[in-house]
Amino acid sequence: IYLKYLSASARHLGDWWVEDRLSFAEVTIGAGRILAIMRSMRNLFRPQHLRADKTAIFASVPGDTHVIGIQMAADLMREDGWRIDLSTGLDHDTLVATIAASNCSVVGLSVAGEHSIDALSRLVIALHVACPQIPIIVSGAEVEALRPIIELIGVDAIASNIDEAKIQMT
């Protein structure tokens, strides 16, 4: 349901927003409904056991308001036994401090599009300085189109889908 229907619905909302077929209110209502469905299914993603060595922070790039994809990824990784702390809506300094103070073994960053590249660049540099031992994986709906730019930023891995993310995080 997550990967086939809800993610496709979110993509349609985004496409229709760009094509000016939906108003801001309609997109907000649609995204809210998708998130409500996800919340109602969250109990299905409880792992049998959490492993202490499988900890991660998933975060959206500061200034980015797209959270459906990162929430889906967090739920799917939790199903595999990962302890995922989800950090969305944080400003740059707060996010860097949160990650630096954590004991996570990996950071997963969500980039929604080209408009997020500057914030992603600043964030990756700050994380390399504050916590150089923590690998950084970047994913998101537009990651393949942005791959050449993201590779220049100096992340440890880029995942274009949940299966790649699972392999790279492990």
MODELLER restraints for C-alpha pairs under 7 A, 6 or more apart:
rsr = mdl.restraints
at = mdl.atoms
rsr.add(forms.Gaussian(group=physical.xy_distance, feature=features.Distance(at['CA:2:A'], at['CA:72:A']), mean=6.91, stdev=0.5))
rsr.add(forms.Gaussian(group=physical.xy_distance, feature=features.Distance(at['CA:6:A'], at['CA:34:A']), mean=6.44, stdev=0.5))
rsr.add(forms.Gaussian(group=physical.xy_distance, feature=features.Distance(at['CA:10:A'], at['CA:31:A']), mean=6.88, stdev=0.5))
rsr.add(forms.Gaussian(group=physical.xy_distance, feature=features.Distance(at['CA:13:A'], at['CA:27:A']), mean=6.06, stdev=0.5))
rsr.add(forms.Gaussian(group=physical.xy_distance, feature=features.Distance(at['CA:16:A'], at['CA:22:A']), mean=5.78, stdev=0.5))
rsr.add(forms.Gaussian(group=physical.xy_distance, feature=features.Distance(at['CA:17:A'], at['CA:23:A']), mean=6.92, stdev=0.5))
rsr.add(forms.Gaussian(group=physical.xy_distance, feature=features.Distance(at['CA:17:A'], at['CA:27:A']), mean=6.99, stdev=0.5))
rsr.add(forms.Gaussian(group=physical.xy_distance, feature=features.Distance(at['CA:35:A'], at['CA:68:A']), mean=6.71, stdev=0.5))
rsr.add(forms.Gaussian(group=physical.xy_distance, feature=features.Distance(at['CA:45:A'], at['CA:75:A']), mean=6.06, stdev=0.5))
rsr.add(forms.Gaussian(group=physical.xy_distance, feature=features.Distance(at['CA:45:A'], at['CA:76:A']), mean=6.71, stdev=0.5))
rsr.add(forms.Gaussian(group=physical.xy_distance, feature=features.Distance(at['CA:45:A'], at['CA:78:A']), mean=6.37, stdev=0.5))
rsr.add(forms.Gaussian(group=physical.xy_distance, feature=features.Distance(at['CA:45:A'], at['CA:79:A']), mean=4.60, stdev=0.5))
rsr.add(forms.Gaussian(group=physical.xy_distance, feature=features.Distance(at['CA:46:A'], at['CA:78:A']), mean=6.67, stdev=0.5))
rsr.add(forms.Gaussian(group=physical.xy_distance, feature=features.Distance(at['CA:46:A'], at['CA:79:A']), mean=5.62, stdev=0.5))
rsr.add(forms.Gaussian(group=physical.xy_distance, feature=features.Distance(at['CA:47:A'], at['CA:78:A']), mean=6.21, stdev=0.5))
rsr.add(forms.Gaussian(group=physical.xy_distance, feature=features.Distance(at['CA:47:A'], at['CA:79:A']), mean=4.75, stdev=0.5))
rsr.add(forms.Gaussian(group=physical.xy_distance, feature=features.Distance(at['CA:47:A'], at['CA:80:A']), mean=6.30, stdev=0.5))
rsr.add(forms.Gaussian(group=physical.xy_distance, feature=features.Distance(at['CA:47:A'], at['CA:81:A']), mean=5.15, stdev=0.5))
rsr.add(forms.Gaussian(group=physical.xy_distance, feature=features.Distance(at['CA:49:A'], at['CA:81:A']), mean=5.98, stdev=0.5))
rsr.add(forms.Gaussian(group=physical.xy_distance, feature=features.Distance(at['CA:50:A'], at['CA:81:A']), mean=4.70, stdev=0.5))
rsr.add(forms.Gaussian(group=physical.xy_distance, feature=features.Distance(at['CA:50:A'], at['CA:82:A']), mean=6.11, stdev=0.5))
rsr.add(forms.Gaussian(group=physical.xy_distance, feature=features.Distance(at['CA:50:A'], at['CA:83:A']), mean=6.44, stdev=0.5))
rsr.add(forms.Gaussian(group=physical.xy_distance, feature=features.Distance(at['CA:51:A'], at['CA:81:A']), mean=6.20, stdev=0.5))
rsr.add(forms.Gaussian(group=physical.xy_distance, feature=features.Distance(at['CA:51:A'], at['CA:82:A']), mean=6.69, stdev=0.5))
rsr.add(forms.Gaussian(group=physical.xy_distance, feature=features.Distance(at['CA:54:A'], at['CA:82:A']), mean=4.91, stdev=0.5))
rsr.add(forms.Gaussian(group=physical.xy_distance, feature=features.Distance(at['CA:54:A'], at['CA:83:A']), mean=6.18, stdev=0.5))
rsr.add(forms.Gaussian(group=physical.xy_distance, feature=features.Distance(at['CA:54:A'], at['CA:105:A']), mean=6.76, stdev=0.5))
rsr.add(forms.Gaussian(group=physical.xy_distance, feature=features.Distance(at['CA:55:A'], at['CA:82:A']), mean=5.71, stdev=0.5))
rsr.add(forms.Gaussian(group=physical.xy_distance, feature=features.Distance(at['CA:55:A'], at['CA:83:A']), mean=4.72, stdev=0.5))
rsr.add(forms.Gaussian(group=physical.xy_distance, feature=features.Distance(at['CA:55:A'], at['CA:84:A']), mean=6.00, stdev=0.5))
rsr.add(forms.Gaussian(group=physical.xy_distance, feature=features.Distance(at['CA:55:A'], at['CA:104:A']), mean=4.89, stdev=0.5))
rsr.add(forms.Gaussian(group=physical.xy_distance, feature=features.Distance(at['CA:55:A'], at['CA:105:A']), mean=5.40, stdev=0.5))
rsr.add(forms.Gaussian(group=physical.xy_distance, feature=features.Distance(at['CA:55:A'], at['CA:106:A']), mean=6.84, stdev=0.5))
rsr.add(forms.Gaussian(group=physical.xy_distance, feature=features.Distance(at['CA:56:A'], at['CA:83:A']), mean=6.27, stdev=0.5))
rsr.add(forms.Gaussian(group=physical.xy_distance, feature=features.Distance(at['CA:56:A'], at['CA:84:A']), mean=4.97, stdev=0.5))
rsr.add(forms.Gaussian(group=physical.xy_distance, feature=features.Distance(at['CA:56:A'], at['CA:85:A']), mean=6.34, stdev=0.5))
rsr.add(forms.Gaussian(group=physical.xy_distance, feature=features.Distance(at['CA:56:A'], at['CA:104:A']), mean=4.84, stdev=0.5))
rsr.add(forms.Gaussian(group=physical.xy_distance, feature=features.Distance(at['CA:56:A'], at['CA:105:A']), mean=5.70, stdev=0.5))
rsr.add(forms.Gaussian(group=physical.xy_distance, feature=features.Distance(at['CA:56:A'], at['CA:106:A']), mean=4.88, stdev=0.5))
rsr.add(forms.Gaussian(group=physical.xy_distance, feature=features.Distance(at['CA:56:A'], at['CA:107:A']), mean=5.58, stdev=0.5))
rsr.add(forms.Gaussian(group=physical.xy_distance, feature=features.Distance(at['CA:57:A'], at['CA:84:A']), mean=5.56, stdev=0.5))
rsr.add(forms.Gaussian(group=physical.xy_distance, feature=features.Distance(at['CA:57:A'], at['CA:85:A']), mean=4.70, stdev=0.5))
rsr.add(forms.Gaussian(group=physical.xy_distance, feature=features.Distance(at['CA:57:A'], at['CA:86:A']), mean=5.86, stdev=0.5))
rsr.add(forms.Gaussian(group=physical.xy_distance, feature=features.Distance(at['CA:57:A'], at['CA:104:A']), mean=6.44, stdev=0.5))
rsr.add(forms.Gaussian(group=physical.xy_distance, feature=features.Distance(at['CA:57:A'], at['CA:106:A']), mean=6.71, stdev=0.5))
rsr.add(forms.Gaussian(group=physical.xy_distance, feature=features.Distance(at['CA:57:A'], at['CA:107:A']), mean=5.00, stdev=0.5))
rsr.add(forms.Gaussian(group=physical.xy_distance, feature=features.Distance(at['CA:57:A'], at['CA:108:A']), mean=6.17, stdev=0.5))
rsr.add(forms.Gaussian(group=physical.xy_distance, feature=features.Distance(at['CA:58:A'], at['CA:74:A']), mean=6.95, stdev=0.5))
rsr.add(forms.Gaussian(group=physical.xy_distance, feature=features.Distance(at['CA:58:A'], at['CA:84:A']), mean=6.67, stdev=0.5))
rsr.add(forms.Gaussian(group=physical.xy_distance, feature=features.Distance(at['CA:58:A'], at['CA:85:A']), mean=6.20, stdev=0.5))
rsr.add(forms.Gaussian(group=physical.xy_distance, feature=features.Distance(at['CA:58:A'], at['CA:86:A']), mean=4.96, stdev=0.5))
rsr.add(forms.Gaussian(group=physical.xy_distance, feature=features.Distance(at['CA:58:A'], at['CA:87:A']), mean=6.13, stdev=0.5))
rsr.add(forms.Gaussian(group=physical.xy_distance, feature=features.Distance(at['CA:58:A'], at['CA:107:A']), mean=5.91, stdev=0.5))
rsr.add(forms.Gaussian(group=physical.xy_distance, feature=features.Distance(at['CA:58:A'], at['CA:108:A']), mean=4.53, stdev=0.5))
rsr.add(forms.Gaussian(group=physical.xy_distance, feature=features.Distance(at['CA:58:A'], at['CA:109:A']), mean=5.80, stdev=0.5))
rsr.add(forms.Gaussian(group=physical.xy_distance, feature=features.Distance(at['CA:59:A'], at['CA:86:A']), mean=5.90, stdev=0.5))
rsr.add(forms.Gaussian(group=physical.xy_distance, feature=features.Distance(at['CA:59:A'], at['CA:87:A']), mean=4.59, stdev=0.5))
rsr.add(forms.Gaussian(group=physical.xy_distance, feature=features.Distance(at['CA:59:A'], at['CA:88:A']), mean=5.47, stdev=0.5))
rsr.add(forms.Gaussian(group=physical.xy_distance, feature=features.Distance(at['CA:59:A'], at['CA:108:A']), mean=6.29, stdev=0.5))
rsr.add(forms.Gaussian(group=physical.xy_distance, feature=features.Distance(at['CA:59:A'], at['CA:109:A']), mean=5.05, stdev=0.5))
rsr.add(forms.Gaussian(group=physical.xy_distance, feature=features.Distance(at['CA:59:A'], at['CA:110:A']), mean=6.25, stdev=0.5))
rsr.add(forms.Gaussian(group=physical.xy_distance, feature=features.Distance(at['CA:60:A'], at['CA:87:A']), mean=6.74, stdev=0.5))
rsr.add(forms.Gaussian(group=physical.xy_distance, feature=features.Distance(at['CA:60:A'], at['CA:88:A']), mean=5.15, stdev=0.5))
rsr.add(forms.Gaussian(group=physical.xy_distance, feature=features.Distance(at['CA:60:A'], at['CA:109:A']), mean=5.70, stdev=0.5))
rsr.add(forms.Gaussian(group=physical.xy_distance, feature=features.Distance(at['CA:60:A'], at['CA:110:A']), mean=4.82, stdev=0.5))
rsr.add(forms.Gaussian(group=physical.xy_distance, feature=features.Distance(at['CA:60:A'], at['CA:111:A']), mean=6.69, stdev=0.5))
rsr.add(forms.Gaussian(group=physical.xy_distance, feature=features.Distance(at['CA:61:A'], at['CA:109:A']), mean=6.58, stdev=0.5))
rsr.add(forms.Gaussian(group=physical.xy_distance, feature=features.Distance(at['CA:61:A'], at['CA:110:A']), mean=6.23, stdev=0.5))
rsr.add(forms.Gaussian(group=physical.xy_distance, feature=features.Distance(at['CA:61:A'], at['CA:111:A']), mean=6.17, stdev=0.5))
rsr.add(forms.Gaussian(group=physical.xy_distance, feature=features.Distance(at['CA:61:A'], at['CA:116:A']), mean=6.81, stdev=0.5))
rsr.add(forms.Gaussian(group=physical.xy_distance, feature=features.Distance(at['CA:61:A'], at['CA:119:A']), mean=6.37, stdev=0.5))
rsr.add(forms.Gaussian(group=physical.xy_distance, feature=features.Distance(at['CA:61:A'], at['CA:120:A']), mean=5.88, stdev=0.5))
rsr.add(forms.Gaussian(group=physical.xy_distance, feature=features.Distance(at['CA:62:A'], at['CA:89:A']), mean=6.49, stdev=0.5))
rsr.add(forms.Gaussian(group=physical.xy_distance, feature=features.Distance(at['CA:62:A'], at['CA:90:A']), mean=5.94, stdev=0.5))
rsr.add(forms.Gaussian(group=physical.xy_distance, feature=features.Distance(at['CA:62:A'], at['CA:91:A']), mean=5.21, stdev=0.5))
rsr.add(forms.Gaussian(group=physical.xy_distance, feature=features.Distance(at['CA:62:A'], at['CA:92:A']), mean=5.61, stdev=0.5))
rsr.add(forms.Gaussian(group=physical.xy_distance, feature=features.Distance(at['CA:62:A'], at['CA:119:A']), mean=6.31, stdev=0.5))
rsr.add(forms.Gaussian(group=physical.xy_distance, feature=features.Distance(at['CA:63:A'], at['CA:89:A']), mean=6.94, stdev=0.5))
rsr.add(forms.Gaussian(group=physical.xy_distance, feature=features.Distance(at['CA:64:A'], at['CA:116:A']), mean=6.90, stdev=0.5))
rsr.add(forms.Gaussian(group=physical.xy_distance, feature=features.Distance(at['CA:65:A'], at['CA:89:A']), mean=6.85, stdev=0.5))
rsr.add(forms.Gaussian(group=physical.xy_distance, feature=features.Distance(at['CA:66:A'], at['CA:112:A']), mean=6.57, stdev=0.5))
rsr.add(forms.Gaussian(group=physical.xy_distance, feature=features.Distance(at['CA:70:A'], at['CA:110:A']), mean=6.29, stdev=0.5))
rsr.add(forms.Gaussian(group=physical.xy_distance, feature=features.Distance(at['CA:73:A'], at['CA:162:A']), mean=6.67, stdev=0.5))
rsr.add(forms.Gaussian(group=physical.xy_distance, feature=features.Distance(at['CA:74:A'], at['CA:84:A']), mean=6.14, stdev=0.5))
rsr.add(forms.Gaussian(group=physical.xy_distance, feature=features.Distance(at['CA:78:A'], at['CA:84:A']), mean=6.47, stdev=0.5))
rsr.add(forms.Gaussian(group=physical.xy_distance, feature=features.Distance(at['CA:92:A'], at['CA:123:A']), mean=6.75, stdev=0.5))
rsr.add(forms.Gaussian(group=physical.xy_distance, feature=features.Distance(at['CA:96:A'], at['CA:126:A']), mean=6.85, stdev=0.5))
rsr.add(forms.Gaussian(group=physical.xy_distance, feature=features.Distance(at['CA:96:A'], at['CA:127:A']), mean=6.27, stdev=0.5))
rsr.add(forms.Gaussian(group=physical.xy_distance, feature=features.Distance(at['CA:100:A'], at['CA:130:A']), mean=6.01, stdev=0.5))
rsr.add(forms.Gaussian(group=physical.xy_distance, feature=features.Distance(at['CA:100:A'], at['CA:131:A']), mean=5.59, stdev=0.5))
rsr.add(forms.Gaussian(group=physical.xy_distance, feature=features.Distance(at['CA:105:A'], at['CA:134:A']), mean=6.02, stdev=0.5))
rsr.add(forms.Gaussian(group=physical.xy_distance, feature=features.Distance(at['CA:106:A'], at['CA:134:A']), mean=5.49, stdev=0.5))
rsr.add(forms.Gaussian(group=physical.xy_distance, feature=features.Distance(at['CA:106:A'], at['CA:135:A']), mean=5.14, stdev=0.5))
rsr.add(forms.Gaussian(group=physical.xy_distance, feature=features.Distance(at['CA:106:A'], at['CA:136:A']), mean=6.14, stdev=0.5))
rsr.add(forms.Gaussian(group=physical.xy_distance, feature=features.Distance(at['CA:107:A'], at['CA:134:A']), mean=6.84, stdev=0.5))
rsr.add(forms.Gaussian(group=physical.xy_distance, feature=features.Distance(at['CA:107:A'], at['CA:135:A']), mean=6.25, stdev=0.5))
rsr.add(forms.Gaussian(group=physical.xy_distance, feature=features.Distance(at['CA:107:A'], at['CA:136:A']), mean=4.86, stdev=0.5))
rsr.add(forms.Gaussian(group=physical.xy_distance, feature=features.Distance(at['CA:107:A'], at['CA:137:A']), mean=6.16, stdev=0.5))
rsr.add(forms.Gaussian(group=physical.xy_distance, feature=features.Distance(at['CA:108:A'], at['CA:136:A']), mean=5.96, stdev=0.5))
rsr.add(forms.Gaussian(group=physical.xy_distance, feature=features.Distance(at['CA:108:A'], at['CA:137:A']), mean=4.79, stdev=0.5))
rsr.add(forms.Gaussian(group=physical.xy_distance, feature=features.Distance(at['CA:108:A'], at['CA:138:A']), mean=5.75, stdev=0.5))
rsr.add(forms.Gaussian(group=physical.xy_distance, feature=features.Distance(at['CA:109:A'], at['CA:137:A']), mean=6.14, stdev=0.5))
rsr.add(forms.Gaussian(group=physical.xy_distance, feature=features.Distance(at['CA:109:A'], at['CA:138:A']), mean=4.74, stdev=0.5))
rsr.add(forms.Gaussian(group=physical.xy_distance, feature=features.Distance(at['CA:109:A'], at['CA:139:A']), mean=6.29, stdev=0.5))
rsr.add(forms.Gaussian(group=physical.xy_distance, feature=features.Distance(at['CA:110:A'], at['CA:138:A']), mean=5.87, stdev=0.5))
rsr.add(forms.Gaussian(group=physical.xy_distance, feature=features.Distance(at['CA:110:A'], at['CA:139:A']), mean=5.13, stdev=0.5))
rsr.add(forms.Gaussian(group=physical.xy_distance, feature=features.Distance(at['CA:110:A'], at['CA:140:A']), mean=5.16, stdev=0.5))
rsr.add(forms.Gaussian(group=physical.xy_distance, feature=features.Distance(at['CA:111:A'], at['CA:138:A']), mean=6.99, stdev=0.5))
rsr.add(forms.Gaussian(group=physical.xy_distance, feature=features.Distance(at['CA:111:A'], at['CA:139:A']), mean=6.27, stdev=0.5))
rsr.add(forms.Gaussian(group=physical.xy_distance, feature=features.Distance(at['CA:111:A'], at['CA:140:A']), mean=5.14, stdev=0.5))
rsr.add(forms.Gaussian(group=physical.xy_distance, feature=features.Distance(at['CA:112:A'], at['CA:140:A']), mean=5.72, stdev=0.5))
rsr.add(forms.Gaussian(group=physical.xy_distance, feature=features.Distance(at['CA:112:A'], at['CA:141:A']), mean=6.18, stdev=0.5))
rsr.add(forms.Gaussian(group=physical.xy_distance, feature=features.Distance(at['CA:112:A'], at['CA:142:A']), mean=6.26, stdev=0.5))
rsr.add(forms.Gaussian(group=physical.xy_distance, feature=features.Distance(at['CA:113:A'], at['CA:142:A']), mean=5.53, stdev=0.5))
rsr.add(forms.Gaussian(group=physical.xy_distance, feature=features.Distance(at['CA:121:A'], at['CA:153:A']), mean=5.90, stdev=0.5))
rsr.add(forms.Gaussian(group=physical.xy_distance, feature=features.Distance(at['CA:135:A'], at['CA:156:A']), mean=5.79, stdev=0.5))
rsr.add(forms.Gaussian(group=physical.xy_distance, feature=features.Distance(at['CA:136:A'], at['CA:155:A']), mean=5.47, stdev=0.5))
rsr.add(forms.Gaussian(group=physical.xy_distance, feature=features.Distance(at['CA:136:A'], at['CA:156:A']), mean=5.25, stdev=0.5))
rsr.add(forms.Gaussian(group=physical.xy_distance, feature=features.Distance(at['CA:136:A'], at['CA:157:A']), mean=6.60, stdev=0.5))
rsr.add(forms.Gaussian(group=physical.xy_distance, feature=features.Distance(at['CA:137:A'], at['CA:155:A']), mean=6.31, stdev=0.5))
rsr.add(forms.Gaussian(group=physical.xy_distance, feature=features.Distance(at['CA:137:A'], at['CA:156:A']), mean=5.86, stdev=0.5))
rsr.add(forms.Gaussian(group=physical.xy_distance, feature=features.Distance(at['CA:137:A'], at['CA:157:A']), mean=4.66, stdev=0.5))
rsr.add(forms.Gaussian(group=physical.xy_distance, feature=features.Distance(at['CA:137:A'], at['CA:158:A']), mean=5.51, stdev=0.5))
rsr.add(forms.Gaussian(group=physical.xy_distance, feature=features.Distance(at['CA:138:A'], at['CA:157:A']), mean=6.44, stdev=0.5))
rsr.add(forms.Gaussian(group=physical.xy_distance, feature=features.Distance(at['CA:138:A'], at['CA:158:A']), mean=4.88, stdev=0.5))
rsr.add(forms.Gaussian(group=physical.xy_distance, feature=features.Distance(at['CA:138:A'], at['CA:159:A']), mean=6.25, stdev=0.5))
rsr.add(forms.Gaussian(group=physical.xy_distance, feature=features.Distance(at['CA:139:A'], at['CA:158:A']), mean=5.89, stdev=0.5))
rsr.add(forms.Gaussian(group=physical.xy_distance, feature=features.Distance(at['CA:139:A'], at['CA:159:A']), mean=5.01, stdev=0.5))
rsr.add(forms.Gaussian(group=physical.xy_distance, feature=features.Distance(at['CA:139:A'], at['CA:160:A']), mean=5.84, stdev=0.5))
rsr.add(forms.Gaussian(group=physical.xy_distance, feature=features.Distance(at['CA:140:A'], at['CA:160:A']), mean=6.78, stdev=0.5))
rsr.add(forms.Gaussian(group=physical.xy_distance, feature=features.Distance(at['CA:143:A'], at['CA:160:A']), mean=6.09, stdev=0.5))
rsr.add(forms.Gaussian(group=physical.xy_distance, feature=features.Distance(at['CA:144:A'], at['CA:160:A']), mean=6.37, stdev=0.5))
rsr.add(forms.Gaussian(group=physical.xy_distance, feature=features.Distance(at['CA:159:A'], at['CA:165:A']), mean=5.11, stdev=0.5))
